[in-house]
Amino acid sequence: MTGMPRLQAIRGAITVPANERQPILQATGELLGAILGANGLVADDIVSAIFTMTGDLDAVFPAEAARDIGWNQVPLLCCREIDVPGSLPRCVRVMVHVETPRDRAAIQHVYLREATRLRPDLSSPQ
């Protein structure tokens, strides 16, 4: 850690079992909680977040899960992930911009469930 907060980006992804409101919100909340926990963050450290979902998910905006955990003053954006043939289905991805004293090398990116296949180099055993 360097001591002085600076802007860093944290990536994460999680798969969802079904295109339904509750599974999407639960998975997104789980992912955001894991990102906060792994990086020692609180809601006030969050600058903004960009969510994407694969084309097979459209039951709810994943940003709603962020609001549910208190990110009420955080700018959030939801987008559609590009449809690449053979890509991982039912996947929510996020890039969270944070203010943290952690160096880039100390940032913990979080990939859960089947999304560990996206970045096995960054995924921790579950």
Buried (B, 14 or more C-beta within 10 A) or exposed (E): EEEEEEEBBBBBBBBBEEBEEEBBBBBBBBBBEBBBEBBEBEBEBBBBBBBBBBEEBEBBBBBBBBEEEEBEEBEBEBEEBEEEEEEBEBBBBBBBBBBBBBEEEEBBBBBBBBBBEBBEEBBEEE
